[in-house]
């Protein structure tokens, strides 16, 4: 998945993989993603996704972007939902 993120007057393109689906009206898991739960204490009206982004300096970050901003991208033209137990096509 890919989307543009704005912060402090700059726009960055982020690219990552979906690692979790948050149901409509659901909340981010506070144990798995404490930094996201602090920033976003509200639920969303539609299904949304937690996206894992591996940054250039080998660190991993998690984001909860708005679905309307997401674009499906990959070399194979397919997007994958990744979890620790399985890989499924979206």
N, C-alpha and C positions, 0 to 999 in steps of 0.2 A: 504494500500500500504506500501511497505517496500523498503528501499534502504540504501546503505552505504554512509556516508558523511565523507569527510576528511577535517581536519582543524588543523593547527599547528602540523603536524606530527602524529596526532591521527586519527583513523578511528572509527566512531560510526555508529551503525545501528539505523535508524530512522523508526518509524512506525506511520502511520496516515491515515486520510480519505481525499479523494478528495473533495474539496469544490467548485472548479471552473475549468472550461475548458477554456484554452486560445487557440483560433484558430491559425492555421498556419499563420505566418506573423503578428499576433496580439501582443499586448503589455499587460503587467500586469496593472490592474486598479490602478492608482496612488492614488486614494482616499481611496479605501479599503485596499491596501497593500503598503503604502508609502515606507517602508523599502525595499521591494522587487523591487519596481520601481527604487529606487536610485542605487541599486547594479546591476540591470540588465536593462539597458536602451535600449538594443537591443531586437528585436523580434526573434522568432525561426522559422525555416523552416517547422516544423511539429507541429501538435496539441500537446499541453502540458497541464500540470495540476498544480493547486495550491493545496498543501497538508497541512492540519491542523494537527499539532502534539501537543498532550497534554503532557507536560513534567511532570516529577515526582513531582516537587514542585508546582503543580497546576497552572502553567502558560501555556499559549497557544502560540505556534509559528506557523508561516506560511512559507512554503518553495516552491520553484519553481524548483524541481529537473529535471534533464534530463530524458526523457521518457525511454531511453535505460537502465537506472539504476533501474527503478521501477520493483518491483515484486508484484503480487497480492497475498495478504494473508488475511485471516480472519478465525475465528473459524468455520464458516459455509461453508467456501470454496468459498464464493461469495464476490465480492467487491461492494461497494455502492458509488454512487455519492450523496453527501449530500448538500442540500441547505436549506435556511431558509424556503422555501415554500414547498419542496417535497423531497422525497427520491426515487431514481431510481436505478435499477440495471444497472451495466455497462455490 
